């Protein structure tokens, strides 16, 4: 315990120089892991100059466990260096850029654990990147993210990636995959994301099967892919989207709980998009990119209803299911004229499903049948979200409204009577009486329903009297649950609500 004289002794305040020294000492005392986090928030060029701050900071940049590199990382720092080509930053002087890139790698004092590059990988320096990636794999890289912004020249992922057993995360964009017939690596991969990647079905199948530790798989708009076969003993989360018809075969996925699939077929859009792109670039579009003839061929004779039912029959343990159907997919299913069953086979019931999100354009009768099929096959469903896009109303493709007792005939669903607690409807575009047939049915039959939300965009915005009229109609229904609360309000975008669901 301090004496009385020590307690009364005046405290000496540090002068300005001493305060600066204390602050410097405080930063110097931070562990390398914290300082690495600070540096990782800076742009590459700004992080590099910290080596001149002090002896303590000198080795930090060269021991950063992660490197994030883009076109501006080694471009000259002047206003004219930020010119953009096709909306993306580009490398102004490739020779100098590559030299600076190699200088950073040559100065490394520790292996790179995370390598994230977002740049146009031009054909003439593919070999430079091959060498870099080979060295990264040899030195134990754990996360490899390659975003090639040069979509006319796909970058072929080098073979050392497929023999690497330290990598846990792979993320490729606008690349080409040619998977070796004998794989020796990829044992540790937990996350695999492929965006606009060109890969043959057999190569994709071989790669997925090899990644036995994979917990998350994302496949978006990949070229040449028509039949996705998934064997994943550790797979928990699956997301797939394609602009062309495809099949999904789930062979062995005992832990799969989240599935999001977008049947976003849009042949006309992609054909026009790439045709105009080809014209602008004098016909230099890579043959490995999207081919209109290939897409047109894949549309012919595709039995989408059969593929869809085969997919739904393998979702028994999924807890969160999200399906998005485009106009083109709707039209294909409608033209096939195949009757969808009112429910799945009992052995294929979605007994674990708790959340269901469905999105499609307007009132295709086929998709009302899909709703009833899924609800009748999901005995423990608790939350449902229905997103209807009515902004492109077309009498040729959109049949008349359903008969009044359609849902009564189609839905003896146990989940509706005993388990559904929340229902959300996102209405985007023209609003008609048709849109409220299913909400009214839920209010009449869902005994455990607590919340019903109706969010809308389009022609109801700025018309509170219309919203109030709709609310009064719904409140006038004799509700099965006295605890039900109804919320009706406008929204700016439906996508945020879908992601938060």
C-alpha positions, 0 to 999 in steps of 0.5 A: 500500500502506498504511503501518505507522501507517495499518495500526495506526490504530484503526478508527472505529465508526459511531455509531447515527445513522450506522448508520441513515444508512448503511442509508438510503443503501444503500436509496436507492442501489438502482435503480428496477427493484429498488425497483419489485419491492419495491413490487409485492410489497405490497398497493396501499394499503401501496405507496401510503404509501411515497411519504411515506418519503423524497424517493427513494421519493416518485415510485416508486409513481406510476411502478410498471410494474405495477398489481395491483388487487382489491376490498380495494385501496380498501376501508376498512381495518377488520375489517368491510371484509373481508366476503365475498359468495359466497366472494369479497371484494367492493367495499364502497362502489363510489362511493368505490372508483371515486374511489380507483381514479381517484385512483391512475390520475390520479397516474401519472407513467409508463405502466402496462405490466402491469394486473391487476385482480380485482374484480366489474365491475358493469354500472353502471360498465362505462363507467369501466373502458372508459375506463381500458382505452382509455387503457391501450391507447393508452399501450402496455400490455403485459399486460392481465389482467381477472378479473371476479368478477361472473359474473351481469353479463359485462363486454364487453371494449372495442374498443381492446383489439383495436386494440392492438399493444403487448399481449403477454399477455391474460387474461380471466375472466367477460367477453364478447368481440365481435371486430371483423370487421377487426382492426388489433391483437393482432400482439404477443400471445404468451399468450391465456387465456380462462376462462368467457368468452362468445364466438361461434365465428367471433369466437374463430376471428378472434381466434386467427388474428390473434394470429400471434405467440401461443405459448400458448393456454388456453381453459377452460369458455367459453360458446357455443364449439362448434368451436375452429379454431386457426391459430397459426404460433407456437403452442407450448402449447395447453390446452383444457377444456370442460363441453360437447361441442366440436370442435378443428380444428388447421389450421396449428400447425407449432410445437405441442409441448404439448397438454392437453385436458380433455373434462370434460363435466358437464351435470348438474353445471352444470345443477344448479349454475346452477339453484340459483344462479338460485333464490338470485338471483331469476332475475337470471342473465345470458342470456349465461351457461351455458344448460342448454337450449343444453348439452342441445342440443349433447349431442344428435347429437354425434359425439364419436368422429369429433371425437376421431379428427380431433383426434388425427390433427393431433398429429404433432409434439406431444411432450407430450400430456395427455388427460382424459375425464369420465364424461359423455364416456365415456358418450357415446363408448360409446353412439355405438358407433363402433369406434376404429381400433387405430392412426392412419394412418401419415401421422398417427403421433405421431412426436415424442411423448415424454410421454403422460398419459391420465385417465379413469373406471374401465374403459370399454372404449372408452378401453382402445382409445384407449390402444392406438391412441395407443401403436401410433401413437407409435413413440418414446414414452418416458414414460406416465402413466395416471390411473384414477378408480374412486371412482364404480364403477357396473356399468351404465356400467362393463363387466366386466374385460378378457380376459387377452390384450386387451393382447397382441392390441391392442399390438404397439407398437414404443414399448413394446418399444424406447422406454418407460422410465418408466410411472406409474399413479395409481389413485383409488378402488376397486382391483381386479385389473383395474387391473394388467392394463396394468402387467403387460403393460408389465413383460412387454414393455417392454425399456427400462423403468427405473421403474414407479410405482403411486400410489394413494388410497382404499381401499388407504390404511392397508393396507400388507399389500394394497400388499405383495400387489400388489407381489409380484404384479408382481414375480412377472412375468417382466420384459422389463427386468432394470433395472425398479424398482417403487414402490408407495405412497399419495398424498394427491392425484393432481393434483400428480403430474400437474402435475409429470409 
